[in-house]
C-alpha cells in the first residue's frame, strides 16, 4: 500500500564535512608542504571517507579502535591494497599533524598497517614500438604534428603526463634563439627540474611550434600552453591518453599503453644503456632513489632472460 500523500519524505542523509582540524591539516599541506591541487583533492576525498566512518566524532578524539575499524571497513569493501594504503596514509598524516600541533596527546593511527600492496614492476615497451608510435603520427596536419611532438617529448624526458600538459612555451629553455635543448618541468610538490631534450624531440617540438601550434591556437583563446587541443585550449591529460591510443591503433600495436608507459620506457632504456641510477632519479624527479631502483629490477629480469636463452648450460 502506498504511503499517504501528506506523509513526509525520508530525510536525505546529511552531507559529511571535515572538522576544523582536518581543514587545518589540508591548509598545512597546501601552504607549508606545497602539495599539488591533485594531491590535495585526493587527501580531501580520503579524509571525508574517514570522517564518515567517525560519524561526527572529531578526529582529535579518535582511538586506535576507530582507526582499525576504518582499515577493516576498507578491506570489507574490497578496496585494492594500493588504494587502502593511500587512504590510510592520509589518515596517519592527519593524526601526526594533530599531535605535532598539540591538538591531540597521542596518535591513534601510529600502529595501523594497511594491506601490503602487490609488487608491480613497470612495463616498458621496446624502442621499435616507440618508433612505430611516432611513425603513426607522420604528416603536416597540425594535430599529427602535435601528437608526434607529445610522444617524442614524453619518451625523451620521462615527464609525467601532468608535467607535459602543464608545460608553457616559455618552459623550453633554448639559447640565442636556437632550438630548445633543455626543458623545465614542474613536478610533485611544485619542484622544478631541468631535463635535456634530445635531437629528435627538439625537431618534433620545433616543427609543431612552427607549423602546428599556430593553426591550433587560431581556433581558441590565446594561451601560453605548449600543447593545444583541437579547439585551441590547453591539451589535457585525457587528450594525451586519447592520442596515444589513436597512434597505437594506427601502428597496429597490441600492447597496454598509457603516458606512464613512455616514462617507464625512458627510465628502463636509460639504465639498459648504462646510465647511473642516480642520474635517472634526477631526470625522473624521484625524491628517493629507492623509487628509481624498481627499474633496475626490470633490467635485471631482462638480463636473466637473455642469459637463460643464450647460455648453453643455463638450463
N, C-alpha and C positions, 0 to 999 in steps of 0.2 A: 504494500500500500504506500502510495506516495505521501510525503510529509505535507501538512497544511501549508498554504501559500504564505501564511504570516509567520511560519517558523523561521528563526534567524539562521542564516547560512553559517556553516562551520567556519570558525575563525582561521585565517591563514597563519601559518607559523611565523613568529616574529623573526625578522632577519638577524642573523648573527653579526655581532660587531666586535671589534677588538677592544680590549680595555686600554685605558690611557698608557699604562706601562708598555704594552706591546706596540702602541703607536710611537712611543718614545724610542723604542728599540729600532723600529724601521727608520725613523729620522736619523738615528745614530749611524745606521748602515749607509744611508744616503749621503750624509754630510761628512762624517768623520772617516768612514771606510771607503767612500767613493764607489759604492756598488752601482751597477748599471740599472736602468729602468726595467729591463727584462728580469734581472735577478731580484729586484725589489718586488715586482709583481708576483714572482714565484714564491717568495717568502710570505707575502701577504696571503696568498691562497692557502699555503700550508698552515699558517698561524690561524686563519679563520676556521680551518678544519679542527685544529686543536681547541679553539675557543668553543666550537660547537660541542666537542667532547666534554669540556669542563662545565658546560651548561650554566653559564653565568658566574661561575667561581673565578675571581681574579687569578691570573697566572701566578702572582706572588704568593698565593695561599695553596697552590697545588702541592701534592705529596708525591712521593715515588710511586705510590699505587695508582695515582691518576695518570702518570706518565706511562707506566707499564700497561695500564688499561688501554691507553691510546695506541701503543705499539701492537697490542693484541688485536685491537679493532682493525688496524691496517692489514694484519695477516688474515683476519676473518673475511675482509672484503676482497681478498685475493689480489691485493696490490703487489706488484712486482717488487723484488728486493731492492732494485735501484731507486724506484720511486719512494718506497718506505724509508730507505736510508736518507733520501733527500729531505723528506718531511720531518724525520726525527732530528736531522741536523738543524733545521730551523728552530725546533722546539728547544734543543740543547743550547743553541746560540742565545735564545731569549732568556733562558734561566741563568746562563752565565752572566749575561748583561745585568739581570736583576740583582745578583749577588755583588757584582763589581760596583753597582750604583748604590748599594746599601739598602735596597728596597726589600730584599729577602735575605735571611740569615744563612740558608742552606740551598743547595742546588739539587732539586729532586730528580733531575734528569742525568745526574753525573754517572750513574751506573747503568743507564739504559743502553741497550745494544740493539741495533737493527738487524734484520736478517742479512746474512752475508751474500752480497751480490755475486752472480757468477762471473768468472774471469772471461772477459771479452777481448780478444785480440782484434786489432783493426784489420780491415780487409782492403788492402790496396789493389789497384789494377795495374796491368802491365803497361810499359811505355807504348807498345804497339796499339793498345786500346785507347790510350790518351790521344795518340796521333790520329786514330780513326775518328774520335770525337771532334777534334779540331778540323780535320778534313771535311767533316759533315757540315761545317759552318762556312764553307768557301763561298765566294761571291761578293758583289759590291752592294747588295741590299743593306740598308742601314741596320736592320735587325740582325742580319747574319754577321755583319762587321762587329756589332756589339757582342753577340754570342761568342764569337771567336776570341775577342778581347777578354771577356769574362773568364772563359775556360783557361786561356793562356795565363792570365794573371793568377787565378786560383792555384794552378799547378806550379807556377813559377815562384810563388811566395808562401804557399801553405796558409794563406789567410782563411780565417773563419768566414762563413757566408755573411754574418752580420758586419764583420770588418770590411768586407768587399763592398757590400751595399751601402755602407756608411761613408765610403770614400768621396771626397770632393776633388775637383780638378786640381786644386792647389795642393793636394797631398802627393802629387807627382813632383819629386824634387830634382829636376834637371838643372844643369848649369849653363849659363851663357846662351839660353835659347835652344840648347840641344835637346834631343830626346831624353826623357827622364830615365835615369838608371838606378834610382832609389825610390822606394815607396814608403810613405809614412802611414802606419797602421795604428788605429786606436783600439786596444784590446780590452780584456776584462779588467775591471777596476779602473777604467779610464787611463790605463798605462799605454804610453806611446812606445813604439819600436820602429826602427828603420830596417827595411828588408831590401836587398838588391833585386833589381828587376832585370832578368836575363834578356838576351837579344831578341829571341822570338816573341816574348811578351811585350818588349818595347815596341817592336814593329807592329804587332797586332793592336796594341793600345793606340799607337800613333796613327794607324790607318783609321781606326774608329773615331778618333778625335777630329781628323781632317774630313773624312767622307761620311761618317755615320752619325756622330753626335749632333752636328748642326741640323741635320734633317729631322732627327727625333726631337730636338729642342724646339723647333719651329711649331710643333704640334701642341705645345703646352706652355705654362708659365715658366719664366726664367728661373733656373735653379742651379746652384753650384755643384750639384751631384755629378759624379763622374759617369756612372752608368744610369741610363734613362730607359724607361719603359716605352712601349709602343705609343702611348699618349703624351709623352714628353715629361712625365713626372719621374721622380726617383724610382729606379728599379728596386723592388722589394725582394725579400728572401724567397717568397713563393715563386716569384718570377724567375729566380736563378734555378730553383728546382725544376720548373717547367722547361726552361731552355735546355737544361741538361738531359731531361727525359726525351725532348724532341731530337736533340743531337744523337743520343744513343739509339733512338728508333731509326733515324736515317742511316746511321752507321751499321745497323744490324747487330748491335751489341746486346747480348742476353746476360747482363750482369746487374747485380744490385748496385745502384748508383745514386749518390747524393753529393751535395757540395763537399761534405766532410770526407767523402771517398778521395777527392783530389788532395785534400790536406793530408790524409793518411799516406797517399801515394808519394807526395812530396817528401815527407819525412822518411819513409821506407827507402825510397830510391837514393836519397842523400846518404843514408847510413850504408846502404849497399855499395855506394861509390866511394866509401872511405871517410866520410865526414865525421868529425868528432861529435859525440853525443851532446857535449856542452854547447857547441855551435848550433846544433839542431834545436836544442832547448831555447836558445836565444831567438832563433828565427821563428819558432812556433809561438813564442810568448808564454811558455810554461813557467809558472812560479817555482816549481820543483823539478829537478832532473829526474826524479822517480817517475813522473808522468811521462816524460820523454822515453824512458828506458823500456816501456812496453813495446816500442818499435824495434828494439834490439832483439826481443823475443821472436818477432816476425822474421827478421833476417836470419836469426839462428835456426828457426824452423826450415827456412828455405835452404840454408847450407846443409842441414841434416838430410833433407830430402834429396838434394843433389848428390851428397856423399853416398847415401844408400843406393841411389840409382846407378852411380858411376863406378864405385869401387868394387872390384871383383870379389872381395871377401867381406863385404859389409853386411851380407845377409846369410 
